[in-house]
């Protein structure tokens, strides 16, 4: 399973990159706003050291505008993937971009049928938002499983990118179901290291080693 980092904060991406945990990055307008920096400069900087895909969101509401934005974004780095919203105009744009070999990530996906439409349009990735479904009393993880089944039934190559991840269990369940990628906020990715038995075990080993360890 690939890990993408769901942030536009360069320092946080670098920290995880040094641990070999960054297979790609996803951004959106809210994450760019949170990072508080210029959109283009931020994406260019991320793209300069991250080898894998860096998702950048198109902001137009019509297909023509989205395609124009995408053509500009791909000049920002060798690994740009254009985020396109799950709308009829968005799907027109995805079809056109696929023909131009520009990779897309269909965002704001909340149902397996939306994911099927995106795959039929030729999306490179679909991003089901698990946490936001949980927030309204649905079981977000169910749609990851349904999308996996649908894509496997028909051999769609569109990758499932589990998004809106709020806690480590979302990552675990996505991996068990077979999502291709989880895009994870840095704070949550760091939590995956933790286990109290690791801490207790390490403390004991270090204490025992004091007997012979030279000062
Ligand atoms: O990449 C976008 C997605 O992960 C959003 O997450 O927490 O704003 O629902 P959230």
Boltz pocket constraint, residues with backbone or C-beta under 6 A from the ligand:
constraints:
  - pocket:
      binder: B
      contacts: [[A, 6], [A, 26], [A, 27], [A, 28], [A, 129], [A, 131], [A, 132], [A, 163], [A, 164], [A, 165], [A, 183]]
      max_distance: 6.0
